[in-house]
Amino acid sequence: MGERGNEAEVVETAKIPLLRGENEAEEEDGEITKRSEIWMETKKLWRIVGPAIFSRVSTYSIFVITQAFAGHLGELELAAISIVHNVIIGFNLGLLLGMASALETLCGQAFGAKKYDMLGVYMQRSWIVLFLFSILILPMYLFASPILKFFGQPEDIAELSGVIAVWAIPTHFAFAFYFPLSRFFQCQIKNRVVAVSSGVALVVHIFVCWLFVYGLKLGVIGTMATVNVSWWLNVFILYTHATCGGCPLTWTGFSIEAFTRLWEFAKLSASSGIMLCEIVIKAVNDLSILLAFTILLNSVQPVLSGVAVGSGWQSFVAYINLGCYYFIGLPLGFVMGWIFKSSVKGIWAGMIFGGTAIQTLILIFIVIRCDWQKEAQKASIRVRKWSLSDTRN
């Protein structure tokens, strides 16, 4: 009996490494599966986001490159074309872009419901509404000089800006067709088409800028004309792809249905456009850098706080939070906002750099300097202590 018992113990002992090996293999397989799933989801995400980012950067670069070429013509020309781009075109671009964003809701729902033919109808309605609205705001271009003079711009800059604004009218109408087209492709997850079109337009724009400014020496009028060429080329490429077989399910030809329910569509587009006006765009642009720092720090700081709380340092973290925010962040925000007259930016910056940033740095230092083996031992002792007290109770 003794020998049989010893043999049984040997067999059971021999099984343990095998079981551990199997468990470890299963855990490794699970981790590999999770990593592959994350990698697959990341690739899918970047297939959508990557082309969208590229197309935005490319279309914005058209204006940047135009201003760079205008800078070689002179300070007056650079100032005038910058005002036209940033004030007049910038305002109308944001408004029309917001109005076209109504297609994101309508086309997205139609595509999800598999009513593919309605995507083309919605896009045609958007063309009609945005084109009519572009006519309504056309006086901003026709009377740019007196408007700018009314707001205190110098006489020479206002006069030249008025001339350039008239030459920017074709670009203004290009927005009415480009934005619905881009939303039409986006709702079908065809962002690559928009990215390719934007890339081609950007390359052509660089060549046309060089030709008009240095080759033909057309001056500031020729510089503005290059923007018209690039934006309408973008529209032409997207329109050709949509109507010539690139979207057989969603584009079934021009439809009389596009002229129905225009008032309802106009109201939805207008409400979408207002969101991207007032003053709001300028405020967001001014605060966007601070927002980026806030998002960055608030992505790191909660993780570090979670590590500290998980290690049982609640009291210590509480003191750090109170000290950073109330003794550093608030006073610094007050000084920057009121004493240095930085307004909202100063208050926000003081709270970010005086509060969140210092708190994050302190927590990083603590986590790096921590002996995690000792902390694990303390945690196991604490667990045993609580488990024993629970059993006694």
QUIGI-V892186 format. One record per run of one state. SS is the DSSP state (hx for helix, st for strand, lp for the rest). FROM is the first residue (numbers start at 1). TO is the last residue. If there is no record, write none. Layout:
ss/from/to
SS/FROM/TO
SS/FROM/TO
//
This chain:
ss/from/to
lp/1/1
hx/2/70
lp/71/74
hx/75/100
lp/101/101
hx/102/112
lp/113/116
hx/117/136
lp/137/138
hx/139/142
lp/143/143
hx/144/150
lp/151/154
hx/155/167
lp/168/168
hx/169/186
lp/187/190
hx/191/215
lp/216/218
hx/219/246
lp/247/255
hx/256/259
lp/260/261
hx/262/274
lp/275/279
hx/280/310
lp/311/313
hx/314/339
lp/340/342
hx/343/369
lp/370/371
hx/372/392
lp/393/393
//
